[in-house]
């Protein structure tokens, strides 16, 4: 096994752990920024042929963030702004 591959795998793991921790309770603005970051990382991972478990984790994170952005209230006057709206 190539040692540089092992280092790259550890690097991806650290990045993913950080993103997953940030995504645990995102507001709409934070979720949008994280989603853009994950989309960029997904392209990079596919370009460098990252391990399939990395791509799978990024894909799952992307689905979660897409749902968070979609479900978040965009009405700035609503008390649920940036969270799942209970008034819809």
Phi and psi in degrees as GROMACS dihedral restraints (atoms count N, CA, C in turn):
[ dihedral_restraints ]
;  ai    aj    ak    al  type     phi  dphi    fc
    3     4     5     6     1   -73.0    20    10
    4     5     6     7     1   124.9    20    10
    6     7     8     9     1   -61.2    20    10
    7     8     9    10     1   -33.7    20    10
    9    10    11    12     1   -67.2    20    10
   10    11    12    13     1   -32.1    20    10
   12    13    14    15     1   -63.6    20    10
   13    14    15    16     1   -40.8    20    10
   15    16    17    18     1   -65.2    20    10
   16    17    18    19     1   -41.3    20    10
   18    19    20    21     1   -64.4    20    10
   19    20    21    22     1   -41.5    20    10
   21    22    23    24     1   -64.3    20    10
   22    23    24    25     1   -39.9    20    10
   24    25    26    27     1   -63.1    20    10
   25    26    27    28     1   -42.3    20    10
   27    28    29    30     1   -64.4    20    10
   28    29    30    31     1   -38.0    20    10
   30    31    32    33     1   -63.0    20    10
   31    32    33    34     1   -46.4    20    10
   33    34    35    36     1   -61.5    20    10
   34    35    36    37     1   -40.8    20    10
   36    37    38    39     1   -61.6    20    10
   37    38    39    40     1   -43.3    20    10
   39    40    41    42     1   -63.3    20    10
   40    41    42    43     1   -43.2    20    10
   42    43    44    45     1   -61.9    20    10
   43    44    45    46     1   -45.8    20    10
   45    46    47    48     1   -65.3    20    10
   46    47    48    49     1   -40.7    20    10
   48    49    50    51     1   -61.4    20    10
   49    50    51    52     1   -41.2    20    10
   51    52    53    54     1   -63.7    20    10
   52    53    54    55     1   -46.9    20    10
   54    55    56    57     1   -64.0    20    10
   55    56    57    58     1   -41.3    20    10
   57    58    59    60     1   -64.9    20    10
   58    59    60    61     1   -36.5    20    10
   60    61    62    63     1   -66.2    20    10
   61    62    63    64     1   -41.9    20    10
   63    64    65    66     1   -67.0    20    10
   64    65    66    67     1   -31.1    20    10
   66    67    68    69     1   -82.8    20    10
   67    68    69    70     1    -4.5    20    10
   69    70    71    72     1   -62.2    20    10
   70    71    72    73     1   -36.9    20    10
   72    73    74    75     1  -140.7    20    10
   73    74    75    76     1    63.2    20    10
   75    76    77    78     1   -81.3    20    10
   76    77    78    79     1   144.9    20    10
   78    79    80    81     1   -86.0    20    10
   79    80    81    82     1   179.1    20    10
   81    82    83    84     1   -62.7    20    10
   82    83    84    85     1   -45.7    20    10
   84    85    86    87     1   -63.6    20    10
   85    86    87    88     1   -46.4    20    10
   87    88    89    90     1   -64.1    20    10
   88    89    90    91     1   -41.3    20    10
   90    91    92    93     1   -63.9    20    10
   91    92    93    94     1   -38.7    20    10
   93    94    95    96     1   -64.2    20    10
   94    95    96    97     1   -43.6    20    10
   96    97    98    99     1   -66.2    20    10
   97    98    99   100     1   -43.2    20    10
   99   100   101   102     1   -64.2    20    10
  100   101   102   103     1   -39.3    20    10
  102   103   104   105     1   -61.2    20    10
  103   104   105   106     1   -44.2    20    10
  105   106   107   108     1   -62.4    20    10
  106   107   108   109     1   -39.9    20    10
  108   109   110   111     1   -65.6    20    10
  109   110   111   112     1   -42.2    20    10
  111   112   113   114     1   -68.1    20    10
  112   113   114   115     1   -38.2    20    10
  114   115   116   117     1   -60.7    20    10
  115   116   117   118     1   -42.7    20    10
  117   118   119   120     1   -64.0    20    10
  118   119   120   121     1   -44.0    20    10
  120   121   122   123     1   -65.6    20    10
  121   122   123   124     1   -34.8    20    10
  123   124   125   126     1   -63.0    20    10
  124   125   126   127     1   -44.5    20    10
  126   127   128   129     1   -61.2    20    10
  127   128   129   130     1   -43.2    20    10
  129   130   131   132     1   -64.6    20    10
  130   131   132   133     1   -42.9    20    10
  132   133   134   135     1   -62.1    20    10
  133   134   135   136     1   -41.5    20    10
  135   136   137   138     1   -69.3    20    10
  136   137   138   139     1   -34.9    20    10
  138   139   140   141     1   -67.5    20    10
  139   140   141   142     1   -35.6    20    10
  141   142   143   144     1   -97.4    20    10
  142   143   144   145     1    10.3    20    10
  144   145   146   147     1    53.7    20    10
  145   146   147   148     1    54.5    20    10
  147   148   149   150     1   -63.9    20    10
  148   149   150   151     1   158.5    20    10
  150   151   152   153     1   -56.1    20    10
  151   152   153   154     1   149.7    20    10
  153   154   155   156     1   -61.8    20    10
  154   155   156   157     1   -31.3    20    10
  156   157   158   159     1   -66.9    20    10
  157   158   159   160     1   -32.2    20    10
  159   160   161   162     1   -67.0    20    10
  160   161   162   163     1   -47.4    20    10
  162   163   164   165     1   -62.7    20    10
  163   164   165   166     1   -40.3    20    10
  165   166   167   168     1   -63.2    20    10
  166   167   168   169     1   -42.8    20    10
  168   169   170   171     1   -65.4    20    10
  169   170   171   172     1   -41.7    20    10
  171   172   173   174     1   -63.5    20    10
  172   173   174   175     1   -40.6    20    10
  174   175   176   177     1   -63.5    20    10
  175   176   177   178     1   -44.3    20    10
  177   178   179   180     1   -63.3    20    10
  178   179   180   181     1   -41.2    20    10
  180   181   182   183     1   -65.0    20    10
  181   182   183   184     1   -40.8    20    10
  183   184   185   186     1   -63.0    20    10
  184   185   186   187     1   -41.3    20    10
  186   187   188   189     1   -64.0    20    10
  187   188   189   190     1   -42.7    20    10
  189   190   191   192     1   -62.3    20    10
  190   191   192   193     1   -45.1    20    10
  192   193   194   195     1   -69.5    20    10
  193   194   195   196     1   -35.8    20    10
  195   196   197   198     1   -62.0    20    10
  196   197   198   199     1   -42.5    20    10
  198   199   200   201     1   -65.6    20    10
  199   200   201   202     1   -40.2    20    10
  201   202   203   204     1   -64.5    20    10
  202   203   204   205     1   -40.1    20    10
  204   205   206   207     1   -67.7    20    10
  205   206   207   208     1   -42.4    20    10
  207   208   209   210     1   -66.7    20    10
  208   209   210   211     1   -40.9    20    10
  210   211   212   213     1   -80.2    20    10
  211   212   213   214     1   -14.5    20    10
  213   214   215   216     1   -74.3    20    10
  214   215   216   217     1   140.1    20    10
  216   217   218   219     1   -71.2    20    10
  217   218   219   220     1   133.2    20    10
  219   220   221   222     1  -103.8    20    10
  220   221   222   223     1     0.1    20    10
  222   223   224   225     1   -82.8    20    10
  223   224   225   226     1   110.2    20    10
  225   226   227   228     1   -63.7    20    10
  226   227   228   229     1   -21.5    20    10
  228   229   230   231     1   -87.2    20    10
  229   230   231   232     1   -11.2    20    10
  231   232   233   234     1   -78.5    20    10
  232   233   234   235     1   140.6    20    10
  234   235   236   237     1   -66.7    20    10
  235   236   237   238     1   -13.1    20    10
  237   238   239   240     1  -101.1    20    10
  238   239   240   241     1    15.4    20    10
  240   241   242   243     1   -52.2    20    10
  241   242   243   244     1   128.5    20    10
  243   244   245   246     1    83.3    20    10
  244   245   246   247     1    -2.3    20    10
  246   247   248   249     1  -124.5    20    10
  247   248   249   250     1   178.0    20    10
  249   250   251   252     1   -67.4    20    10
  250   251   252   253     1   123.2    20    10
  252   253   254   255     1   -81.1    20    10
  253   254   255   256     1   133.4    20    10
  255   256   257   258     1   -94.8    20    10
  256   257   258   259     1    -0.7    20    10
  258   259   260   261     1  -102.3    20    10
  259   260   261   262     1     2.1    20    10
